[in-house]
């Protein structure tokens, strides 16, 4: 029962990720694209944690934490670059 629920949730999150990918491709402004990529990063992090729960392997949670940190840092750097035009 739980495996079915995890599988349905993973499929739903994957579909939402592809919708965000479309918004990142089609977005009218650069800010829309950055937000869409940030949302995709969050959804992929949740998918990795869901995979860890499905397979009962704890090291996937560590991978998800690192992926979330990389996604956050990327969003901050791109936002700063868009606002000021230079990174440092």
Order of alpha helices (4+ residues) and beta strands (2+ residues): alpha-alpha-alpha
